[in-house]
């Protein structure tokens, strides 16, 4: 079974893995669905991401203005989670 992972440099890589034992029935099917990107949702997800960018950038501007480490971290985490 081919699986994807992100290495320490953030590069997406493919690895050939085998499921040797699991108590979870149909684990191979579950993993195959997880590894598949829902292309039919791509446009809506991109619209949602781009619509929230101005808000996240305003948090970063506030962090720079106030020199607040908490605001920097909060803004960066919120942006990265999207």
Contact map, one row per residue, 1 for C-alpha under 8 A:
1110000000000001110000000000000000000000000000000000000000000000000000000000000000
1111000000000111100000000000000000000000000000000000000000000000000000000000000000
1111100000000111100000000000000000100000000000000000000000000000000000000000000000
0111110000011110000000000000000000100000000000000000000000000000000000000000000000
0011111000011110000000000000000000000000000000000000000000000000000000000000000000
0001111111111000000000000000000000000000000000000000000000000000000000000000000000
0000111111111000000000000000000000000000000000000000000000000000000000000000000000
0000011111100000000000000000000000000000000000000000000000000000000000000000000000
0000011111100000000000000000000000000000000000000000000000000000000000000000000000
0000011111110000000000000000000000000000000000000000000000000000000000000000000000
0000011111111000000000000000000000000000000000000000000000000000000000000000000000
0001111001111100000000000000000000000000000000000000000000000000000000000000000000
0001111000111110000000000000000000000000000000000000000000000000000000000000000000
0111100000011111000000000000000000000000000000000000000000000000000000000000000000
0111100000001111100000000000000000000000000000000000000000000000000000000000000000
1110000000000111110000000000000000000000000000000000000000000000000000000000000000
1110000000000011111000000000000000000000000000000000000000000000000000000000000000
1000000000000001111100000000000000000000000000000000000000000000000000000000000000
0000000000000000111111000001000000000000000000000000000000000000000000000000000000
0000000000000000011111000000000000000000000000000000000000000000000000000000000000
0000000000000000001111100000000000000000000000000000000000000000000000000000000000
0000000000000000001111111010000000000000000000000000000000000000000000000000000000
0000000000000000000011111000000000000000000000000000000000000000000000000000000000
0000000000000000000001111110000000000000000000000000000000000000000000000000000000
0000000000000000000001111110000000000000000000000000000000000000000000000000000000
0000000000000000000000011111110000000000000000000000000000000000000000000000000000
0000000000000000000001011111111000000000000000000000000000000000000000000000000000
0000000000000000001000000111111100000000000000000000000000000000000000000000000000
0000000000000000000000000111111110000000000000000000000000000000000000000000000000
0000000000000000000000000111111111000000000000000000000000000000000000000000000000
0000000000000000000000000011111111100000000000000000000000000000000000000000000000
0000000000000000000000000001111111110000000000000000000000000000000000000000000000
0000000000000000000000000000111111110000000000000000000000000000000000000000000000
0000000000000000000000000000011111111000000000000000000000000000000000000000000000
0011000000000000000000000000001111111000000000000000000000000000000000000000000000
0000000000000000000000000000000111111100000000000000000000000000000000000000000000
0000000000000000000000000000000001111110000000000000000000000000000000000000000000
0000000000000000000000000000000000011111110000000000000000000000000000000000000000
0000000000000000000000000000000000001111110000000000000000000000000000000000000000
0000000000000000000000000000000000000111111000000000000000000000000000000000000000
0000000000000000000000000000000000000111111110000000000000000000000000000000000000
0000000000000000000000000000000000000111111111000000000000000000000000000000000000
0000000000000000000000000000000000000001111111100000000000000000000000000000000000
0000000000000000000000000000000000000000111111110000000000000000000000000000000000
0000000000000000000000000000000000000000111111111000000000000000000000000000000000
0000000000000000000000000000000000000000011111111100000000000000000000000000000000
0000000000000000000000000000000000000000001111111110000000000000000000000000000000
0000000000000000000000000000000000000000000111111111000000000000000000000000000000
0000000000000000000000000000000000000000000011111111100000000000000000000000000001
0000000000000000000000000000000000000000000001111111100000000000000000000000000000
0000000000000000000000000000000000000000000000111111110000000000000000000000000000
0000000000000000000000000000000000000000000000011111111100000000000000000000000000
0000000000000000000000000000000000000000000000001111111110000000000000000000001000
0000000000000000000000000000000000000000000000000011111111000000000000000000000000
0000000000000000000000000000000000000000000000000001111111100000000000000000000000
0000000000000000000000000000000000000000000000000001111111110000000000000010011000
0000000000000000000000000000000000000000000000000000111111111000000000000010000000
0000000000000000000000000000000000000000000000000000011111111100000000000000000000
0000000000000000000000000000000000000000000000000000001111111110000000110010000000
0000000000000000000000000000000000000000000000000000000111111111000000110011000000
0000000000000000000000000000000000000000000000000000000011111111100000000000000000
0000000000000000000000000000000000000000000000000000000001111111110000100000000000
0000000000000000000000000000000000000000000000000000000000111111111111110010000000
0000000000000000000000000000000000000000000000000000000000011111111100010000000000
0000000000000000000000000000000000000000000000000000000000001111111000000000000000
0000000000000000000000000000000000000000000000000000000000000111111100000000000000
0000000000000000000000000000000000000000000000000000000000000011111110000000000000
0000000000000000000000000000000000000000000000000000000000000011011111110000000000
0000000000000000000000000000000000000000000000000000000000000010001111111000000000
0000000000000000000000000000000000000000000000000000000000000010000111111100000000
0000000000000000000000000000000000000000000000000000000000110110000111111110000000
0000000000000000000000000000000000000000000000000000000000110011000111111111000000
0000000000000000000000000000000000000000000000000000000000000000000011111111100000
0000000000000000000000000000000000000000000000000000000000000000000001111111110000
0000000000000000000000000000000000000000000000000000000110110010000000111111111000
0000000000000000000000000000000000000000000000000000000000010000000000011111111100
0000000000000000000000000000000000000000000000000000000000000000000000001111111110
0000000000000000000000000000000000000000000000000000000100000000000000000111111111
0000000000000000000000000000000000000000000000000000100100000000000000000011111111
0000000000000000000000000000000000000000000000000000000000000000000000000001111111
0000000000000000000000000000000000000000000000000000000000000000000000000000111111
0000000000000000000000000000000000000000000000001000000000000000000000000000011111
